[in-house]
Amino acid sequence: MSNWAILSGIEANLEAYEAVLTDIKRQTPQVTDLYILGDLISATKDSEKVIDRICHPKLGEPIPQVCKGWWEEQCLILHGFGETDEPTELIQKYGIATAKELWDNIPKSVVEWIYNLHFAFMELDCLLVHGSSISVSEELSPQTSPLQLFDRVSRAGANRLFCGRSGQTFRYHIKDGSVCSTVTSLDKTAPSQTFETTERVIIGVGNVGHIPHQATYALYSPNSDMLQFKTVRYGSGKGFQ
């Protein structure tokens, strides 16, 4: 029986990642698959340590399956491997100084490793991705339009979409129903089309490394559809929830 641990947003915080791995080992039933949905790195030298730890799991640990996140995409853009020529999002959000730090602190060997990462994983009826089915930058959350959420999960042919971009833990249900679509042009209105929808679920898996001393991630059993969110407190005031 499969049991997944799904996490995102390590952001070069090795201490947080180690705390989550320790918590994963405590789980019953045992975790069989570990998915990391991007944002492993940030603009610090500790990024290389996190990548090395992910690439060399210890005996008895599940082998991490990793896809690209926002930070990885910005790194690739800096090195000329992205879909755009300039790291506009990175500079707008963090400034030119951070862009330079990202360039300086990520060695070429790590850039090559990032380049070969998947955009997403499709497992059974589940899409696992950092942002959404169209972009690593798109942030899905309970505040996102229901129609937009439905589009992002259904266009991938999935029933469940796991994402990490927002950093939140949430489970958002879209119930069975129907969607009416009408196209209006300058000269006429086309007949309405009605599409029947089946239940879809969008799940935010939390964030491991962004908040000091607190990491969140998700446990999921695809056989039973059982979902559990975990909070790991490490360092000062450490503990497990």
C-alpha positions in Angstrom: 0.0 0.0 0.0 1.4 3.4 -1.0 1.7 6.3 1.5 3.1 9.6 0.3 4.8 12.4 2.0 4.5 15.6 -0.1 6.4 18.8 0.7 7.5 22.0 -0.9 9.6 25.1 -0.1 12.7 23.9 1.7 14.3 27.1 0.5 17.8 26.0 1.4 16.8 25.4 5.1 18.6 22.1 5.7 17.7 22.0 9.4 14.0 22.2 8.5 14.3 19.5 5.9 16.1 17.2 8.4 13.3 17.8 10.9 10.7 16.8 8.4 12.7 13.6 7.4 12.8 12.7 11.1 9.1 13.2 11.4 8.5 11.1 8.3 10.4 8.2 9.8 7.9 8.3 12.8 4.9 7.7 10.6 2.7 4.6 10.8 2.0 3.2 8.3 5.4 3.8 6.8 5.9 6.4 4.1 6.7 4.7 0.8 7.1 7.7 -1.5 8.5 11.2 -1.0 7.6 14.1 -3.3 9.3 17.5 -3.2 7.3 20.1 -5.2 10.0 22.6 -5.9 11.6 25.6 -4.1 14.5 23.5 -2.8 16.9 26.4 -3.1 17.1 30.1 -2.4 19.8 32.7 -2.9 22.2 31.3 -0.3 25.2 29.0 -0.2 23.1 26.5 1.9 21.3 25.6 -1.3 24.1 23.2 -2.4 23.9 21.4 1.0 20.2 20.8 0.6 20.6 19.5 -3.0 23.4 17.2 -1.8 21.2 15.8 1.0 18.3 15.2 -1.4 20.6 13.4 -3.8 22.0 11.2 -1.1 19.2 9.9 1.1 20.2 7.8 4.0 19.6 4.1 4.4 15.9 3.4 4.9 14.8 6.8 3.6 12.5 7.0 0.5 14.2 8.4 -2.6 13.0 11.9 -3.1 11.1 12.6 -6.4 11.7 16.3 -7.2 10.1 18.8 -9.6 11.0 22.4 -10.3 9.7 25.3 -8.3 9.8 29.1 -8.6 13.3 29.5 -7.2 14.6 26.8 -9.6 12.9 28.5 -12.5 14.5 31.8 -11.7 17.9 30.2 -11.4 17.5 28.6 -14.9 16.4 32.0 -16.3 19.6 33.6 -14.9 21.7 31.0 -16.7 19.9 31.3 -20.0 17.8 28.1 -19.7 14.4 29.6 -19.0 11.5 30.6 -21.2 12.3 34.3 -20.8 15.6 36.2 -21.1 15.4 38.2 -17.9 14.6 37.2 -14.3 11.9 39.9 -14.1 9.8 38.2 -11.4 12.9 37.7 -9.2 14.1 41.3 -9.5 10.6 42.7 -9.0 10.1 40.6 -5.8 13.5 40.6 -4.3 15.7 43.1 -6.1 18.9 42.9 -8.3 21.1 42.1 -5.2 19.2 38.9 -4.6 19.4 38.0 -8.3 23.2 38.4 -8.1 23.4 36.3 -4.9 21.4 33.5 -6.6 23.9 33.6 -9.5 26.9 33.6 -7.2 25.7 30.9 -4.8 24.4 28.2 -7.1 27.2 26.3 -8.9 27.0 25.2 -12.4 26.8 21.5 -11.4 23.6 22.3 -9.4 22.2 24.3 -12.3 22.6 21.3 -14.6 20.9 19.1 -12.0 18.0 21.6 -11.8 17.7 21.7 -15.6 16.9 18.0 -15.7 14.1 18.1 -13.1 10.5 17.5 -14.1 7.9 20.2 -14.3 5.3 18.0 -12.4 4.4 14.4 -11.6 1.2 12.6 -12.7 0.6 9.7 -10.3 -2.7 7.7 -10.6 -5.3 10.5 -10.8 -3.1 13.0 -8.9 -1.1 15.9 -10.4 1.8 17.0 -8.1 3.2 20.4 -9.1 4.8 23.4 -7.5 2.5 26.1 -8.9 -0.2 25.0 -11.2 -0.7 22.9 -14.4 0.3 26.0 -16.5 3.1 27.6 -14.5 5.5 27.3 -11.5 4.7 30.9 -10.8 0.9 30.6 -10.5 -0.2 30.5 -6.9 -3.3 28.4 -6.1 -5.1 28.9 -2.8 -8.6 28.9 -1.2 -8.9 32.5 -2.4 -8.4 31.5 -6.0 -11.5 31.6 -8.3 -13.3 28.2 -8.3 -13.4 28.3 -12.1 -9.7 28.9 -12.2 -9.0 26.0 -9.8 -11.3 23.7 -11.8 -9.5 24.6 -15.0 -6.1 24.0 -13.6 -6.9 20.6 -12.2 -9.1 19.4 -15.1 -6.8 20.5 -17.9 -4.3 18.0 -16.6 -6.9 15.2 -16.6 -6.5 14.9 -12.9 -9.0 14.6 -10.0 -6.5 15.9 -7.4 -3.9 18.6 -7.7 -1.2 18.9 -5.0 0.6 22.3 -5.0 3.1 24.2 -2.9 3.4 27.7 -4.3 1.1 29.4 -1.7 2.9 27.8 1.2 -0.5 27.1 2.8 -2.0 23.8 3.9 -5.5 23.4 2.6 -8.0 21.0 0.9 -10.4 22.6 -1.5 -13.3 20.6 -2.9 -15.1 21.3 -6.1 -18.3 19.4 -6.0 -20.1 17.7 -8.9 -22.0 20.1 -11.1 -22.0 21.8 -14.4 -20.3 24.8 -16.1 -22.1 26.9 -18.7 -19.9 28.6 -21.4 -21.1 31.3 -23.8 -18.9 33.1 -26.4 -20.0 36.6 -27.4 -18.4 38.3 -30.4 -19.0 41.8 -31.9 -21.7 40.5 -34.2 -23.4 37.6 -32.4 -23.6 35.4 -29.4 -22.8 31.7 -29.8 -25.2 29.1 -28.3 -24.3 28.2 -24.7 -22.4 25.0 -24.0 -22.8 23.1 -20.8 -20.1 20.9 -19.4 -20.7 18.4 -16.6 -18.1 18.4 -13.9 -17.0 15.7 -11.5 -15.6 16.2 -8.0 -12.1 17.7 -8.0 -9.8 18.5 -5.1 -6.9 21.0 -4.9 -4.5 20.5 -2.0 -1.9 22.9 -0.6 1.0 20.9 0.9 2.5 23.7 3.1 6.0 25.0 3.3 9.1 23.4 5.0 11.7 26.1 5.2 10.3 29.6 5.0 9.0 30.1 8.6 11.8 29.6 11.2 11.4 26.6 13.5 8.1 25.5 11.9 7.8 23.2 8.9 4.5 22.0 7.3 3.9 19.2 4.9 1.3 16.6 3.9 0.8 12.9 4.2 -1.5 11.2 1.6 -2.7 7.7 1.0 -3.9 7.3 -2.6 -5.6 4.0 -1.7 -7.8 5.4 1.0 -7.8 9.1 0.0 -6.7 9.9 3.5 -5.0 13.3 3.9 -3.2 14.6 6.9 -1.3 17.9 7.4 1.7 17.8 9.6 3.4 20.6 11.5 7.0 20.0 12.7 8.5 22.4 15.2 12.3 22.2 15.4 15.1 24.1 17.2 13.7 26.4 19.8 10.4 25.1 21.1 10.6 22.0 19.0 7.9 19.4 18.8 5.6 17.4 16.5 1.9 17.8 15.7 
